[in-house]
């Protein structure tokens, strides 16, 4: 991937003729050590006292900076000594980890920017640089169609210039000089590969530019020692060894001390012009000591002029040549679209791998071996961003998508098709964000993208990197945020195209032995305590934001990484289950570090935790002992709905269980993402709720109509209560908003690799039941968009298991649900906090939503009456048909 045209970072280097501007970077809560003072004590008795003072100083510094490792426990009133001690030890370990990182990296931005160096990049000096990590290999080379797949033509140099002590391999691929062209007169000639910068093609030679720099940049006298580099040593040599120099020790005499010589020099040159004198003076400290200690004092005018003088970067930039000059003189070493792999020689023999940092990969299939593709389009054809990122909304309405199954035809859909057909539908449906699953490259399509093989590459089966950029850019143009479902909890076990046994060793990116394998899924488990693995993973998070402008992540299956049992264990011991020997503290520190760095580099980024165990402090600030996520997913809700629909008769549904499951943790209600069903309910043998409720129902028969009415009613009510009773975020999987009647089944050997169920039936949107369900879902989204029904906190005041009625308020809105399969209530009383007039703004029984239309217009305006119900002084008495839901808004307040 070409990164040169966007880079503004320069560095001094023997091979570079441009000046470095070092990046300053600070992270809130991360301290950068400047000077280290070491005090060595010879007495053992001093050691405990020093440690106590150090410990006290650290705790004082934490308190002064507002850091409390157990802060969220104190806030929630939880007293658990063992878990609190675990949090304190984790906090200390995180500080130590940061110190270790800063010994290897300039700052934390550098830690998160590995993609700027690793992988394949076009260098300004008419070459391509490649770098990758393989500490277990003995020899590294790049093989590809550009060198005949030769393992010797483009290999790493011997020694530290080709392979450093940490196991990083560096390979230079020089561009080839075209026939009849002369080498550049400037040895380190640089080229800018974008056409908008072509000053070097003006015909002015490098020597003329350097002469121009000397003439224009230096003031008279300033370039004296630059032009006459040997003037001072020549004069000194002449004085000591010239024809008039002393011939004997007696003639040489005593050499005066430095102070005397300096005063003689000043006296001899007191009448010289200022430009011939040094801009400084030496002042004796006058402390009476027998040896000379002087202070050097510079001229204030000279000092000011020195600091105001900018380095002569423009002259160096003028020596660069442009893209046309480069193409005229050189043949690219690695042309755009070239195929390549990484060749390693290991103790077990040679092997070929797809580079870990490759940004475009063709995965392995039945007829061809996997390879990386060098993506370096010309400036004219490279995608150019058109839209800026939309602002983060106060509430999230997330539309979960999979690009491959997003089309109507039985085939793998592309980024381009998704952009043209699905994005306008998402906008029309009223959602304000999309969440994409299966984007990073994965070898096997049937894994839905959860067994990632190439973490920096968007899947090539959907299109090119520029196609994916266009998708995100168009989504931003429609006002949609774009989230990725990121899988850092495990990786595919594939070797040729993935990271497993990448350099021939079993513990490169992953744990060794059983610890390195998921107990049930066969995937590989990352070694989060390794600095190079942290460098890889955190850089990967920053990559998708920097290169593709994504707006956030959902971290998939945190339970798999947080626990050595991968979350497959009973949690019956309270907080002890979250701090025992099965907890991977390194994984927790990775999540904390990732959240801290991401939110500092990109303040508007959104991170979402998917954790079935609801680890304590998921969405608490890191400074208060939390993990730093912005949202967490309520995974229990969809399991409850699936269980009720599959195995519990309608009469036996428990309203108390529904409410307690949907509300989940009240303390973090605003941080919760609710959903009735996501992709898990309709993939890999599962069924969508629509398929459970009315799949295969014959509408023509009376029995079929009754089943269809039940299914449509429950489908709407389940979505409405899930949407409104939870937090400020809601998620829906593509197609479920209109009751997609079929499950998703990816092509596998068991179905003869059929694509018949790996698509979406968009044709159903405009007809019958599915149109009604879509209209209802769109109305839900519009209620939040126009009236903000998700912004207040829900206040639940009526849960009646006998009548199967639930009622709660949220700001000025009142929600009433009657789940009873047969009982309708003529004047059902529910308590309200505020007396006044309430207008019905949504009725699930409306005909346009597929209802019976039993609630007439005269029921739409309700006036409160003074009657104590549900602990409230006032109430509404409303008509509640069975299996219906109503939403009211307080439109007029009555003072009684």
Buried (B, 14 or more C-beta within 10 A) or exposed (E): BBBBBEEEEBEEEEEBBBBEEEEEBEBEBBEEEEEEEEEEEEEEEEEEEEEEEEEEEEBEEBEEEEBBBBBBBEEBEBEBEEBBEBBBEBBEBBBEBBEEBBEEBBBBBBBBBBBBBBBBBBBBBBBBBBBBBBBBBEBBBBBBBBBEBBBEBBBBEEEEEBBBEEBBBBBBBEBEBEEEEEEBEBEBBBBBBBEEBBBBBEEEEBEEBBEEBBEEBBEEEBBEEEEEEEEEEEEEEEEEEEEEEEEEEEEEEEEEEEEEEBEEEBEEEEEEEEEEBBBEBBEEEEEEEEEEEEEEEEBEEEEEEEEEEEEBEEBBBBBBBBBEBBBEBBEBBBEBEBBBBBBBBBEEEBBBBBBBBBBBBBBBEEEEBBBBBBBBBEEEEBBEEEBEBBEBBEBBBBBBBBBBBBBBEEBBBBBBBBBEBBBEBBBEBBBBBBBBBBBBBBBBBBBBBBBBBBBBBBBBBBBBBBBBBBBBBBBBBBEBBBBBBBBBBBBBBBBBBBBBBBBBBBBBBBBEEEEBBBEEBEBBBBBBBBBBBBBBBBBBBBBBBBBBBBBBBBBBBBBBBBBBEBBEEEEEEEBEBBBEEBBBBBBBBBBBBBBBBBBBBBEEBBBBBBBBBBBBBBBBBBBBBBBBBBBBBBBBBBBBBBEBBEEEEBEEBBBEBBBBBBBBBEEBBBBBBBBBBBBBBBBBEBBBBBBBBBBEBEEEEEEBEEBBBBBBBBBBBBBBBBBBBBBBBBBBBBBBBBBBBBBBBBBBEEBEEEBEBBBBEBEBBEEEBBBBBBBBBBBBBEBBBEBBBBBBEBEBBBBBBEBBBBBBBBBBBBBBBBBBBEBBBEEBBBBBBBBBBBEBBBBBBBEEBBBBEBBEEEBBEBEBEEEEBBEBBBBBBBBBBBBBBBBBBBEEEEEE
